Amino acid sequence: GGLANPRLAPDPARNQRDAKKRSIRSMQEIAHAHRLNRFVTLTFAVPTSPSDARKKWSRAIRLKVVKPAGNYVFSLEYSREQQGLHIHALTEARTAHNLKRHWPHGHVDVKTLGWQDIDDVCAYIGKNFADINRPQGNRYYSTRGIKPAKQKMILTSEMRLYDYVMEASDGKEVYSKWMKDSGLGVHGELIWN
């Protein structure tokens, strides 16, 4: 009685901010894992509702000239006081090229991103995720079943662990989440951003 931390009062604004952070982080993990290094902005020539914009995206991805579409992550966004709707997407190179050539609904802008730029672009795409006036629907949409790739390895020595981390991290921050010494050896989880 009384020793546990009290439960925080419901705060819709805090919930929206937390959901925004989770969504942006998920987009970043998906984009890095699947090498989505093309930032595509699709604008519409005529005003479009959010549901129509999602349908037009789905139809464009299913076009024979765009297939195979590959993996993608996209979000809807209003420009200037909900005047016009446009789509921001992270795609693979081939999909971006085909969308640029065959998008029938307006203008297409494609930018190539470096590894370091992907996190910033995901944050840019998600800048309005906590806004109550964002387009109706999910914060972002992605290829069905797409998830960040995970890799499981068994390393037999600390030296091999160190070598692998130096090869794989490529200068990113590395830390050990936990280490446990059982009777059979030391086990842990190694994470890098």
C-alpha positions in Angstrom: 0.0 0.0 0.0 1.4 3.3 -1.1 4.9 2.2 -2.1 4.2 1.9 -5.8 4.3 4.9 -8.1 0.8 6.4 -8.6 -0.8 5.9 -12.0 -0.5 9.0 -14.1 -3.8 10.8 -14.8 -5.1 10.3 -18.4 -3.5 12.8 -20.7 -4.5 12.6 -24.4 -1.8 15.1 -25.5 0.9 12.9 -23.8 -0.6 9.8 -25.4 -0.4 11.4 -28.9 3.2 12.5 -28.3 4.2 9.0 -27.2 2.4 7.4 -30.2 4.2 9.8 -32.5 7.6 8.8 -31.2 6.7 5.1 -31.5 5.5 5.5 -35.0 8.6 7.5 -36.1 10.9 4.9 -34.6 9.0 2.0 -36.3 9.3 3.8 -39.7 13.1 4.3 -39.1 13.6 0.7 -38.2 11.7 -0.5 -41.3 13.4 2.0 -43.6 16.9 1.0 -42.4 16.2 -2.8 -42.4 14.8 -2.8 -45.9 17.0 -0.1 -47.5 14.3 2.3 -48.3 16.5 5.1 -49.5 14.3 7.0 -51.9 12.2 9.9 -50.5 9.1 10.3 -52.8 6.6 13.2 -52.6 3.4 12.7 -54.6 1.1 15.6 -55.0 -2.4 15.6 -56.4 -3.5 17.8 -59.3 -7.1 18.0 -57.8 -8.1 18.2 -54.2 -8.4 14.6 -52.8 -9.7 13.2 -49.6 -7.5 10.9 -47.4 -9.4 7.8 -48.3 -9.2 8.6 -52.1 -5.5 9.3 -51.7 -4.9 5.9 -50.1 -6.9 4.2 -52.9 -4.9 6.1 -55.6 -1.6 5.0 -53.9 -2.8 1.3 -53.8 -3.9 1.4 -57.5 -0.6 3.0 -58.5 1.4 0.4 -56.6 -0.6 -2.4 -58.3 -0.1 -1.0 -61.9 1.8 -3.4 -64.1 4.3 -0.7 -65.1 5.2 -0.2 -61.4 5.4 -3.8 -60.4 7.2 -5.3 -58.6 6.6 -2.5 -56.2 8.9 -3.7 -53.5 8.7 -2.4 -49.9 7.5 1.0 -48.9 6.4 3.2 -46.1 4.1 6.2 -46.7 2.1 8.8 -44.9 -0.5 11.4 -45.8 0.0 15.1 -45.0 -1.9 18.3 -45.5 -0.1 21.3 -46.8 -1.0 24.8 -45.5 -4.1 24.7 -43.4 -5.5 21.5 -44.9 -5.6 23.0 -48.4 -4.0 20.2 -50.3 -3.1 16.6 -49.5 0.1 14.9 -50.6 1.9 11.7 -49.9 5.4 11.3 -48.5 6.9 7.8 -49.0 10.1 6.0 -48.5 10.6 3.3 -51.2 13.2 1.3 -53.0 14.9 2.8 -56.1 13.0 0.9 -58.7 9.6 1.7 -57.2 10.5 5.4 -57.0 11.6 5.5 -60.6 8.5 3.7 -61.8 6.2 6.0 -59.7 8.0 9.1 -61.2 7.3 7.8 -64.7 3.8 6.6 -64.2 2.0 8.6 -61.4 -1.2 9.8 -63.2 -2.5 12.1 -60.4 -0.1 15.0 -60.3 3.5 15.8 -59.6 6.3 13.5 -58.3 9.5 14.5 -56.6 12.2 11.9 -55.8 15.3 12.3 -53.6 18.0 9.8 -52.9 18.9 9.5 -49.2 22.1 8.5 -47.5 22.1 6.1 -44.5 22.3 8.9 -42.1 19.5 10.9 -43.7 16.8 8.2 -43.3 16.2 9.0 -39.6 15.8 12.7 -40.3 13.4 12.1 -43.2 11.3 9.7 -41.0 11.1 12.5 -38.4 10.1 15.0 -41.1 7.4 12.6 -42.4 6.1 12.2 -38.8 6.2 15.8 -37.8 2.4 16.0 -37.7 1.7 12.6 -36.2 0.6 14.1 -32.8 -1.6 16.7 -34.5 -5.3 16.0 -34.0 -6.0 17.6 -37.4 -3.8 15.2 -39.4 -5.5 13.2 -42.2 -7.9 10.5 -41.0 -6.5 7.0 -40.8 -3.3 5.5 -39.6 -0.2 7.6 -39.0 1.7 5.7 -41.6 1.1 2.8 -44.0 3.6 0.2 -45.1 3.9 -3.0 -47.2 1.8 -5.7 -45.7 3.8 -7.8 -43.2 6.9 -5.7 -43.4 8.9 -5.7 -40.1 12.4 -4.7 -39.1 14.9 -7.5 -39.8 16.4 -9.2 -36.8 19.5 -11.4 -36.8 20.4 -14.0 -34.2 24.0 -15.1 -33.8 25.9 -17.3 -31.5 29.4 -15.9 -30.9 31.8 -18.2 -29.1 34.4 -15.7 -27.9 34.6 -12.1 -26.7 37.1 -11.4 -29.4 34.8 -12.5 -32.1 32.0 -10.5 -30.5 34.2 -7.4 -30.6 35.2 -8.0 -34.3 31.6 -8.5 -35.3 30.4 -5.4 -33.6 33.1 -3.3 -35.3 32.2 -4.7 -38.7 28.4 -4.3 -38.3 28.1 -1.1 -36.4 30.0 1.0 -38.9 30.6 3.8 -36.4 27.1 3.8 -34.8 26.6 3.8 -31.0 26.9 0.3 -29.6 25.9 -0.8 -26.1 25.2 -4.0 -24.2 21.6 -4.3 -23.0 22.3 -7.0 -20.4 24.8 -9.6 -19.6 24.2 -12.7 -17.6 26.7 -15.3 -16.4 25.0 -18.7 -16.2 26.9 -21.9 -15.4 27.3 -22.5 -19.1 28.8 -19.1 -20.1 28.1 -15.4 -20.5 25.0 -14.5 -22.5 23.7 -11.1 -23.4 22.0 -8.9 -25.9 24.0 -6.4 -28.0 22.3 -3.5 -29.6 23.3 -0.8 -32.0 21.4 2.1 -33.5 
